[in-house]
Amino acid sequence: MLALIVEPGKTAAKYVNPESLVWRDAGVVLGYMSIVAEVLGLSFCPLGITAHAELTNLFGPNECLFGAGLALLGG
């Protein structure tokens, strides 16, 4: 399982409407991961959820980090 974790505060320090940029970047990263998985002959499935609940379960409540995507990678 792969989780994309972002720190939106750093993006907000430099850009207007940072949420939009974070979500677009997460989508691009998932797209590239799918291409690499295909080349390596692996299965790849973006789950369409943010993974914020999983992040909270792993590290506890955190105001600085947010989940931006979750995907499964397999052989």
Wavefront OBJ file of the C-alpha trace (Angstrom):
o trace
v 0.000 0.000 0.000
v 1.279 3.454 -0.910
v 0.063 6.595 0.805
v 0.685 10.105 -0.470
v 1.172 12.505 2.427
v 1.341 16.256 1.926
v 2.278 19.216 4.068
v -0.047 21.913 2.693
v 1.409 24.641 4.897
v 4.576 24.716 2.810
v 2.590 25.015 -0.410
v 0.367 27.711 1.105
v 3.442 29.785 1.938
v 4.255 30.209 -1.770
v 1.005 29.847 -3.753
v -2.522 31.200 -3.853
v -5.174 28.413 -3.683
v -2.668 25.779 -2.544
v -5.329 23.057 -2.141
v -5.870 22.910 -5.887
v -2.151 22.579 -6.538
v -1.727 19.826 -3.931
v -4.580 17.746 -5.406
v -3.303 18.163 -8.979
v 0.214 17.181 -7.948
v -1.096 14.098 -6.133
v -2.980 13.071 -9.281
v 0.126 13.477 -11.418
v 2.206 11.403 -8.985
v -0.400 8.617 -9.042
v -0.384 8.732 -12.839
v 3.383 8.343 -13.009
v 3.263 5.537 -10.455
v 0.808 3.674 -12.680
v 3.124 4.014 -15.680
v 6.141 2.765 -13.711
v 4.124 -0.150 -12.317
v 3.103 -1.137 -15.859
v 6.715 -1.061 -17.054
v 7.769 -3.218 -14.102
v 4.914 -5.661 -14.686
v 3.214 -4.836 -11.384
v -0.441 -4.293 -10.584
v -1.383 -0.777 -9.502
v -4.735 0.519 -8.287
v -5.372 4.051 -6.995
v -8.120 3.694 -4.388
v -9.722 7.101 -4.799
v -9.505 8.021 -1.118
v -7.302 10.549 0.627
v -5.785 8.227 3.259
v -6.233 10.907 5.914
v -7.864 8.428 8.324
v -4.998 5.959 7.851
v -2.454 8.728 8.453
v -4.207 9.637 11.707
v -4.270 5.976 12.777
v -0.526 5.608 12.153
v 0.825 8.860 13.544
v -1.998 10.268 15.675
v -3.711 13.610 15.091
v -1.465 15.933 13.131
v -2.377 19.442 12.009
v 0.523 19.731 9.530
v 0.210 16.545 7.471
v -2.706 15.417 5.333
v -3.345 12.353 3.230
v -3.615 13.058 -0.494
v -4.044 9.596 -1.961
v -3.864 5.882 -1.381
v -2.960 3.149 -3.860
v -2.260 -0.564 -3.899
v 0.826 -1.958 -5.584
v 1.263 -5.674 -6.167
v 3.109 -8.321 -8.067
l 1 2 3 4 5 6 7 8 9 10 11 12 13 14 15 16 17 18 19 20 21 22 23 24 25 26 27 28 29 30 31 32 33 34 35 36 37 38 39 40 41 42 43 44 45 46 47 48 49 50 51 52 53 54 55 56 57 58 59 60 61 62 63 64 65 66 67 68 69 70 71 72 73 74 75
